[in-house]
């Protein structure tokens, strides 16, 4: 018997694991919105729900599970009224990827814009309540420039016309 790799092939050190109401529909949405590839789907005891699934977006995996009733079980953003976590997704063209996601049913929280930290960045919410930050890195900003850029960006927020 060979020794197993402590980090399985295809995974990185950190892998998000999200809980949703309607995991099968969420997987279909992620395929349409983000070009996800389904790697694994394990049905729940009822044979219909998704107990555990893995999808791949770009070079990273995302684990997905159905919300299950009961104390001590993880809850979905739909049950909690939101999520304290944002999944960050780097893409080659944030504007095109953002449009694809909103066309698939995601809701815009913040449209893509050039951010002070060097990314073109936008934020959206999927139909299952999870928030996604989407970005394309466009500039390497030296750390010593970051405070001044941040201050300027926040000063200009009042001039957005919104």
Secondary structure, 3 states (H helix, E strand, C coil): CCCCCCCCCCCCCCCCEEEECCHHHHHHHHHHHHCCEEEEEEECCCCCCEEEEEEEECCEEEEEEECCCCCCCCCCHHHHCCCCCEEEEECCCHHHHHHHHHHCCCEEEEEEEECCCCEEEEEEECCCCCEEEEEEECCCCCHHHHHHHHHHHHHHHHHCCC
